[in-house]
Amino acid sequence: MEGDVTNWRCEEVFVSHVEDAITFWAQCIDRSQEIAKLSDYLAKICPLSNVVYSNPDLGRIYGGLFSFDNTWYRCRLQNVKRKESWRVTYIDYGNSEMLNRSSIVELPNDLQFPSLAKKYRLWGLHLFDPDISLSERGTAFLVSMINEKQVTVRHKGTNKDNTVVVQVMYGNLDIGEEVLKKGFASWCKSPPSCKYTEDSKMGIKFSHAKLQMPAPCSCRQVERFSFSNHNGMLKPNRQKGLSISQKPSLKKKENHSRNNATLPKSAPVFTPRFATLENSKPMVSEEDKIKCELDLCPTNCQPLETQFMPFNPKRNKEKVIAEKCCQLLEISLQTAVGNKLQSLSAKIALVKKARQKNMTVNFGDDVFEAIRVVSENCIIAPPSLKILEEIWEKYNLAQHKIQLCNSMVAVHHLIDERNNAQQSLLTTVQEFILEVDVIALTERTHTLEELLCSLEAVYGKATETDSSQKDFCEFFDWKQTKMETFRRVQRDTEESMQVLFKWFSDFREVFDLTSAVSLSFEEGVGDIDELLNKAEADVGKELDLSTMGQSETDKKIMVSAHNKVINMIHQEKLFIRLILKRHEDCVRFKNRIAEWLHESPNVDQLLKTKKNLKSIKAQLRCRTIEQRNLEESDNANKSDVRRLKKHISELRQKTFEIMYQEQNEYEKLSDLVKNYFPELPLLYPEAEIINYINSGGLLWISLERELLDAEPMKELSTKRPVVCADFQGQKVLLKGYCVGFDTEGKLIETAAKYHIAWAEMKEKSGLLPLMSLFFCRSDPLAYLMVPFCSGESLGEVQANQPLTPVEAANVMKGVACGLQTLHKMNIVHGSVHQNNVFAVNRKKGILGDFDFTKTEEQRSLSNSSGCLTLTAPEVKAGQQASLSSDMYSYGCLLLWLSHGEHFKTKPDGTPDISQLDMNIKLKQLLLRLVSATERITAEQVIEDEYFQIQKGLTSSCPNRAMREV
């Protein structure tokens, strides 16, 4: 019978996904708040959870990052795997997709509960034979009818796969009938294999359209029972919609006979004697006398009332009110016992429910458990850590002395001291590694992360307050007091219930007419009012403790303990990270020093590579001269020339390969010098290691211009010699700089800073990369090799085919990224103009390099191209160039892109854009860039609303974006 009731059930659901013309997923409307809380919880814990790397459990629930909105949802993995992707089904919504393994994370056990969405199927319908076109149209039809809408479903049965068979109504519209009319499904001639109610089995024989949905019934009404004497029997009076604490009115009593109903089977059965309890009390003659006197009072008072009536006009109203109060009092006295028992029964039911669901007061059990975990199992420092730090400090001091030493005589003594410290450090390092390997640092970190997530999910982030061990002591005392109070209240409630139960058991003898035991009223009844009052008071206390919230004092104690334990978790996590970092350093030190325990590093391999390179370069020069002579001779054989060119190309390729080997050797030696053997540059000055280190790895010591088949670029050689060459299959530019003893170091230092800034972000830096730096041996020239961006400078692009507003915004955003990269390293560019900005494929903007031999002021003062001057007014006035002056040049360049050179200037030298017709967001940005005083930074430019709007317009509709801008 219970299954039938379930299948008759009607409910309101929200359709979240449609599978086909007769199958859909939906969520119960009553669970909307639960779904919202789940989404917030998933958004907090999923980014911190572990990615699924091993073979996942198909029966477990995971977290999936939905590709459409980048939001985390619960999902279950299907047995479909394609490389590193899995088919997942979002169990709380019903839809599926393929997800990369990196977008699937583990979920804790508290999220391993059944799905919040159910799979439904239209009752009495089945699909036709597979027809892709018909199936797609049927699915689209059902989507248009019910998807993302609230509908009413009536349960008809459940299939073996737990799909619920339902009849669906959207308002007065029967969805199944509409699908049937459109021909997307047919009527079942025989019922499918599922459990139906009797109503469902009979309904299959009739038309689907004739079924009507019953009106949904409210299951939240409160039924109130009172007892009346009717024909010698007691029956319950069921009044719906009344609160338990409400008092019945006179009108309700008058309608009592119409609301009589029989008691349910589970209700207790009372005998008629209970109803005549008050009639069994003996009457006292004194009471009769008092009643007689009361009856005579109205007669005696009538003459007095007649005399006082003119003097007291309010007396009639007061009399009516008093009479009504007396009537209400008499009515309440007639049902006093029933009301008290009913109120007590309702409270007892709530107490039972609270105890069954453990709905007790929150005594901070989760905080108490967190304190126990953090306090008892905290990671302590390995015994050798302190010794390791002391020896490592001595070792670093010895290394620093070697770095500062310039004497070949003294350096050997310092090396011996360093080697002794190195040997002691290696022994301690090995001991430290063994100690750390046996500590479960990873497991402890995972435990702390889970603990931190659970506490922050309940209590939020910890606040920055001073905490001490006193907070824990105060919390423990508070928790102990609360627990003792609650246990005492529960004990009092149980004792009162036992006394009351014993009283009712004993009182049965009073109503048993066949019993030989005769009890007086005092012996049978006793002080029942006191028992009922005490029982109700004890039950009320337990209910108050079970349902009331925490006081401000309780919250303060909880927050203090929570902040303290959160701070302890963060401190331990930081300590674990320090241990892991030191362990990583020790492992690296052990592995690198192990190969140099019995010998010192040298530059033999580097010198050998240089020797081979020198031989190959000599051959290449000879073959180049031979080719030149052969081409100039009158009787040159073309086949010999081709063969010689091929041989020269092979020699050049081999030269570059050996140069790469040389660079690798320099990189290895550079690492040894920085971390382990700083004496190498002093011991082997011929290797020029220090020059390579100072250049940040940019310097190619053996590279020469003659090795490259270079062609002069006259159009770019207005300020310095520029040649174009083919280097490893890529077109490059060689920019020549005249250097001397005073400028060579400055060139290397500035170029190294630029190269290091680019290397941190590389392609995302927004800068033109420096490929190499080398010096001529015969001429005082240094060459910087950069990629050749032919025809992509902003000046050339605007002259040939100007950028659209959206393209210009994308290019200038890339230039702003380049300035941001340099400004983070405190580098002033000083050469932001249209010929030094490149629009790569008209989509991406990069900022070119600058003259590394000039100062910031020299570059800024000469920052012009054609008639456009981009120098900031403060630099013209003699002030020092700054990051702000770069932003002024950037703003002028952005203005030039939108209006060319057709704008006026103010008396202070800044552009006047107040009268220009342009995008309002662009004008607001320019006003903050070309200001004579304060200007925004490159980071603020990137985040400006103008670029964000252009990005949104480009992604949504490029053509529309161009029109709107």
C-alpha positions, -999 to 999 in steps of 0.1 A, spaced: 0 0 0 29 23 7 42 19 -29 8 28 -42 7 60 -22 42 69 -36 31 63 -72 0 85 -67 22 113 -56 21 147 -74 49 172 -73 62 203 -89 96 199 -106 119 221 -127 131 205 -159 169 208 -162 177 186 -193 159 168 -221 173 136 -235 148 127 -262 112 132 -271 99 113 -241 127 114 -215 139 143 -194 157 152 -161 141 174 -135 147 188 -100 122 190 -72 112 227 -66 114 222 -28 152 215 -31 162 248 -48 179 261 -17 197 229 -12 210 230 -48 221 267 -43 241 258 -11 256 228 -29 268 250 -58 285 275 -33 301 246 -14 315 230 -46 329 264 -58 349 266 -25 363 231 -23 367 219 -59 396 243 -68 415 230 -38 407 193 -44 430 167 -60 428 161 -97 419 125 -107 451 110 -120 447 73 -114 420 50 -127 388 65 -112 360 46 -95 330 46 -118 307 41 -87 320 73 -70 309 109 -75 334 135 -86 335 172 -93 335 183 -129 343 218 -144 314 224 -168 330 238 -200 301 262 -208 302 284 -176 335 272 -159 315 262 -128 319 231 -106 291 205 -105 289 169 -92 293 143 -119 296 106 -124 320 91 -149 307 68 -176 327 39 -190 338 58 -220 374 70 -222 392 88 -251 428 95 -245 428 118 -214 391 126 -216 360 110 -199 323 111 -206 307 125 -175 271 130 -165 262 159 -142 239 139 -118 222 170 -103 211 182 -138 212 153 -162 233 167 -191 266 150 -202 299 160 -219 335 150 -225 359 164 -199 396 164 -197 411 146 -167 425 179 -154 388 192 -151 378 163 -128 385 164 -91 380 142 -61 350 150 -38 349 142 0 325 116 15 301 143 27 292 149 -10 287 113 -19 249 114 -17 223 106 -43 216 130 -72 193 160 -67 177 154 -102 156 125 -113 152 109 -147 116 109 -159 98 93 -188 64 102 -203 38 77 -193 23 53 -219 46 65 -247 75 49 -266 97 62 -294 95 50 -330 123 29 -347 156 49 -348 152 79 -371 179 106 -365 159 134 -381 126 125 -363 145 120 -330 162 154 -332 129 171 -341 111 153 -312 138 163 -288 137 199 -299 99 199 -295 101 186 -260 128 212 -252 106 240 -264 77 227 -243 92 221 -209 130 227 -208 139 251 -179 102 253 -169 83 243 -138 58 215 -145 36 192 -125 42 155 -126 20 126 -114 40 94 -106 27 63 -125 55 38 -118 93 32 -118 113 14 -144 141 -11 -136 167 16 -142 150 38 -117 135 61 -144 102 75 -130 72 71 -153 50 102 -150 22 121 -166 34 158 -171 11 188 -170 23 224 -179 -7 244 -168 -37 228 -184 -15 213 -212 -8 175 -212 27 172 -225 24 135 -234 -7 142 -254 11 170 -273 41 147 -281 16 121 -293 -2 146 -315 30 157 -332 39 121 -341 72 120 -323 61 90 -302 34 63 -303 11 49 -276 22 17 -258 0 -13 -267 13 -32 -237 26 -17 -205 64 -15 -202 83 -34 -176 78 -12 -145 58 -12 -113 24 5 -118 -4 14 -95 -38 0 -100 -49 34 -113 -20 33 -139 -29 -2 -151 -65 7 -157 -56 40 -173 -36 24 -200 -68 11 -215 -81 46 -220 -71 76 -240 -41 95 -226 -60 128 -229 -88 118 -206 -66 115 -175 -68 144 -151 -42 154 -126 -55 156 -90 -51 188 -71 -19 187 -51 -25 182 -14 -6 200 13 12 177 37 23 205 61 -10 211 78 -10 206 115 -38 183 129 -51 192 163 -70 166 184 -95 174 212 -120 150 228 -158 154 231 -183 131 246 -207 119 220 -229 89 226 -208 78 255 -176 76 233 -147 99 229 -138 110 194 -110 133 181 -119 168 168 -94 173 139 -89 210 132 -65 217 103 -44 247 101 -41 255 138 -9 260 157 -3 237 186 0 267 210 -33 283 199 -63 284 223 -96 273 209 -122 300 206 -159 299 214 -168 297 178 -147 267 173 -164 250 202 -198 256 186 -186 240 154 -172 210 173 -199 185 163 -193 191 126 -156 184 128 -158 151 147 -138 123 132 -126 88 142 -92 83 157 -65 67 136 -55 31 145 -22 43 161 -40 68 184 -43 57 221 -78 45 232 -93 62 263 -122 48 284 -153 69 292 -142 72 328 -115 96 318 -141 120 304 -160 120 337 -130 126 359 -142 159 372 -177 145 379 -163 118 402 -151 145 427 -172 147 459 -193 178 463 -189 198 495 -217 216 512 -196 247 516 -194 250 478 -232 247 476 -236 277 500 -211 297 479 -230 290 447 -263 300 463 -248 333 474 -234 338 440 -269 332 425 -284 359 449 -257 385 441 -273 396 407 -307 401 424 -291 422 453 -270 442 429 -298 453 405 -310 483 427 -275 495 431 -269 492 394 -299 514 387 -286 541 410 -250 541 396 -259 538 359 -262 576 353 -228 582 369 -208 555 352 -215 554 314 -187 529 308 -201 503 331 -222 486 304 -192 480 282 -171 467 311 -199 444 321 -201 429 286 -164 425 285 -164 408 319 -192 385 309 -173 375 278 -142 368 298 -161 346 322 -176 327 293 -142 322 277 -128 312 311 -155 286 315 -149 272 280 -112 270 286 -117 253 319 -139 227 302 -110 218 278 -81 225 302 -70 189 307 -72 182 269 -53 213 260 -25 206 285 -22 170 273 -23 180 237 4 207 242 26 182 261 21 155 235 31 179 207 63 190 226 71 153 233 68 146 196 92 174 188 117 162 214 115 127 199 122 141 164 150 162 176 167 132 194 162 109 164 178 134 140 205 145 166 192 180 163 211 191 194 228 224 202 260 230 183 287 226 209 316 231 184 323 194 179 340 201 146 362 228 162 370 204 191 380 177 167 401 202 147 419 212 179 426 176 187 440 169 152 461 200 151 474 196 187 481 159 189 495 151 154 514 183 145 546 180 126 577 187 147 611 198 133 635 170 123 664 168 149 690 177 123 672 208 110 689 232 134 723 218 127 717 219 90 708 256 91 740 264 110 763 244 87 745 258 56 751 293 68 788 286 73 789 271 38 772 301 22 797 324 41 826 305 26 811 307 -9 806 345 -4 843 349 5 854 331 -26 831 353 -47 848 385 -33 883 371 -37 905 384 -65 938 367 -55 949 334 -70 970 328 -39 943 333 -13 915 316 -33 930 281 -28 929 285 10 893 297 8 885 267 -15 899 243 11 878 259 38 847 257 16 854 220 8 855 212 45 822 230 51 808 213 20 817 178 33 801 186 67 771 199 49 768 168 27 768 146 58 741 166 75 721 168 43 720 130 39 709 127 76 682 153 71 669 136 39 665 103 58 647 120 86 622 138 64 615 108 42 600 89 71 576 119 80 542 117 63 543 153 52 521 149 21 494 130 41 496 156 69 492 185 44 462 167 28 446 163 63 452 200 71 437 211 38 406 191 43 403 204 79 408 239 67 381 236 40 356 221 63 361 247 90 360 276 65 328 262 49 310 263 82 326 293 100 342 313 71 377 327 69 396 334 100 400 370 111 433 387 119 431 388 157 455 381 185 450 345 198 465 326 226 463 292 243 437 308 266 412 307 238 413 269 238 410 267 276 380 290 275 365 269 246 370 236 265 353 250 297 324 264 276 319 231 258 321 211 290 295 234 307 272 232 277 274 194 276 267 190 313 238 214 311 223 196 281 228 162 297 211 174 329 181 188 310 178 155 291 180 135 323 153 157 339 130 152 309 134 114 310 127 114 348 96 135 343 84 112 315 90 81 336 70 96 366 41 106 342 41 72 326 40 55 360 11 78 370 -10 69 339 -2 32 344 -14 33 381 -44 55 373 -59 28 351 -73 11 382 -95 41 389 -115 35 356 -115 -3 358 -150 -12 370 -141 -49 372 -111 -43 394 -114 -54 430 -90 -26 441 -107 5 453 -87 37 454 -97 70 469 -94 102 448 -63 114 466 -47 80 462 -55 76 425 -51 112 413 -25 127 435 -9 159 425 -13 154 387 -12 192 380 22 195 395 34 164 375 21 178 342 36 213 349 70 198 357 69 175 326 60 204 304 86 226 318 114 199 314 103 191 279 102 229 271 138 233 284 151 205 262 133 220 232 147 254 238 183 240 240 177 220 209 163 248 187 177 281 201 207 297 184 240 307 200 242 338 221 268 365 214 290 351 242 289 316 227 297 330 192 326 350 205 341 319 222 335 298 191 351 324 168 381 328 191 387 291 191 381 289 153 406 317 146 432 301 169 429 266 152 429 282 117 461 301 125 477 269 138 468 251 106 483 279 85 515 280 107 519 242 104 513 243 66 539 270 63 563 250 84 557 219 62 564 239 31 597 251 46 607 216 54 598 204 19 617 233 4 647 226 24 644 189 16 643 198 -21 674 219 -17 691 191 1 683 166 -26 695 189 -53 727 197 -34 734 160 -28 729 151 -64 750 179 -78 778 176 -53 780 139 -56 798 140 -90 823 166 -77 833 149 -44 866 136 -57 874 162 -84 867 198 -91 849 211 -122 869 226 -150 864 241 -184 881 214 -204 850 205 -223 843 241 -231 878 247 -243 876 216 -264 844 228 -280 859 262 -287 889 245 -304 866 225 -326 846 256 -334 878 276 -342 888 249 -367 853 248 -384 853 286 -386 887 286 -403 874 261 -429 843 282 -434 864 314 -440 886 295 -465 857 281 -484 840 316 -484 872 332 -499 874 303 -524 838 309 -535 843 346 -539 874 340 -560 857 314 -581 827 337 -588 850 365 -598 870 343 -623 861 344 -659 861 307 -665 841 297 -634 823 263 -636 787 266 -624 787 230 -610 818 238 -590 802 269 -577 770 251 -567 791 223 -550 811 249 -531 780 268 -520 765 235 -507 797 227 -488 798 263 -473 761 258 -462 770 225 -445 800 241 -428 778 270 -416 752 246 -402 779 226 -384 793 258 -370 760 268 -355 755 233 -340 789 235 -323 780 270 -311 748 256 -295 771 230 -277 792 259 -265 762 277 -252 751 246 -233 786 243 -217 784 280 -207 749 274 -192 762 244 -171 793 264 -159 771 294 -151 749 272 -129 780 258 -111 793 293 -105 761 306 -91 753 277 -68 784 256 -60 818 268 -74 821 306 -76 859 303 -80 857 291 -117 858 326 -133 889 334 -113 906 301 -120 897 301 -157 896 337 -170 902 326 -206 867 309 -206 850 343 -202 823 328 -179 817 360 -161 807 378 -193 781 351 -201 767 354 -166 765 392 -167 746 390 -200 719 367 -185 728 340 -210 723 364 -240 759 367 -250 773 344 -278 810 347 -275 820 328 -306 794 343 -330 806 366 -357 789 386 -384 810 370 -411 795 336 -403 761 349 -413 751 355 -449 739 390 -441 725 417 -464 725 454 -455 691 471 -448 696 507 -460 661 518 -452 666 508 -415 702 520 -412 695 557 -406 708 557 -370 729 525 -368 741 497 -392 713 471 -396 716 440 -417 693 411 -424 703 375 -422 690 339 -422 697 323 -388 686 287 -384 658 290 -409 645 323 -395 648 358 -408 666 380 -383 679 416 -380 713 424 -367 714 459 -350 749 473 -348 759 495 -318 792 514 -316 807 505 -282 839 513 -263 853 504 -229 828 528 -212 797 517 -230 803 479 -235 794 471 -199 764 494 -200 751 477 -231 755 442 -216 738 452 -183 708 469 -200 703 442 -226 705 416 -199 677 433 -178 655 435 -209 662 398 -217 655 386 -181 622 406 -181 612 389 -214 623 354 -202 599 354 -173 568 356 -195 582 350 -230 554 350 -256 530 366 -230 554 394 -222 544 416 -250 580 423 -259 602 417 -290 627 390 -279 665 394 -280 679 363 -296 716 369 -290 743 395 -284 778 393 -299 808 415 -305 830 421 -336 866 412 -331 879 436 -357 855 466 -352 842 483 -321 807 471 -328 782 450 -309 753 433 -327 719 425 -312 700 398 -330 661 402 -331 634 386 -352 626 404 -384 590 416 -385 588 427 -421 560 451 -429 544 447 -395 555 479 -378 525 501 -368 536 529 -391 538 506 -421 505 490 -413 487 523 -409 502 536 -441 491 505 -462 459 493 -446 449 510 -413 437 489 -384 401 487 -376 391 501 -341 388 465 -327 422 455 -342 438 487 -329 425 479 -294 439 444 -295 473 456 -307 475 484 -281 465 460 -253 495 439 -262 518 470 -262 505 478 -227 514 442 -216 550 449 -229 552 481 -208 538 463 -178 566 436 -182 593 462 -183 579 484 -156 578 455 -131 616 454 -135 617 492 -132 629 496 -168 620 528 -186 615 521 -223 617 556 -237 611 547 -273 574 540 -276 565 551 -312 548 537 -342 579 524 -359 589 504 -327 555 488 -322 545 457 -343 510 445 -352 516 408 -356 490 394 -381 470 425 -372 459 407 -340 486 409 -315 508 439 -305 544 436 -293 567 464 -282 602 465 -298 635 470 -280 654 503 -276 689 517 -279 708 500 -250 737 524 -253 716 555 -245 703 567 -212 665 569 -204 665 607 -209 683 604 -242 658 579 -255 628 598 -243 639 632 -257 644 616 -292 611 598 -290 595 610 -322 586 597 -356 578 620 -385 557 650 -373 545 630 -342 563 639 -309 557 615 -281 580 630 -255 563 638 -221 561 675 -212 580 670 -179 609 653 -198 610 683 -222 612 705 -191 644 688 -180 630 663 -155 641 627 -154 623 601 -176 601 577 -157 575 550 -160 549 577 -162 565 593 -192 563 559 -210 525 559 -203 523 594 -218 539 582 -250 516 552 -250 486 575 -247 498 598 -276 503 567 -298 468 554 -289 454 589 -299 474 588 -331 458 555 -340 423 569 -337 428 604 -352 462 605 -368 480 638 -363 449 659 -366 445 672 -330 454 704 -312 477 708 -282 472 727 -249 496 754 -237 513 728 -214 521 707 -245 496 679 -239 470 669 -266 436 686 -264 410 659 -269 380 676 -254 365 685 -289 374 652 -306 346 628 -316 354 593 -303 343 564 -282 334 577 -247 354 549 -230 384 556 -252 382 593 -244 381 586 -206 412 563 -210 431 589 -230 423 617 -205 441 596 -178 471 588 -200 480 622 -215 474 642 -183 501 666 -174 501 655 -138 490 620 -127 488 591 -151 476 555 -147 499 525 -148 502 499 -175 484 474 -153 455 498 -149 454 503 -187 451 465 -193 422 463 -169 405 494 -183 368 491 -193 376 502 -229 397 470 -236 372 448 -217 344 460 -239 364 455 -271 372 420 -260 335 412 -253 324 427 -286 351 408 -305 342 374 -290 304 379 -295 302 394 -329 333 409 -347 313 427 -374 289 443 -349 319 453 -328 335 472 -357 302 490 -364 296 500 -328 331 512 -321 
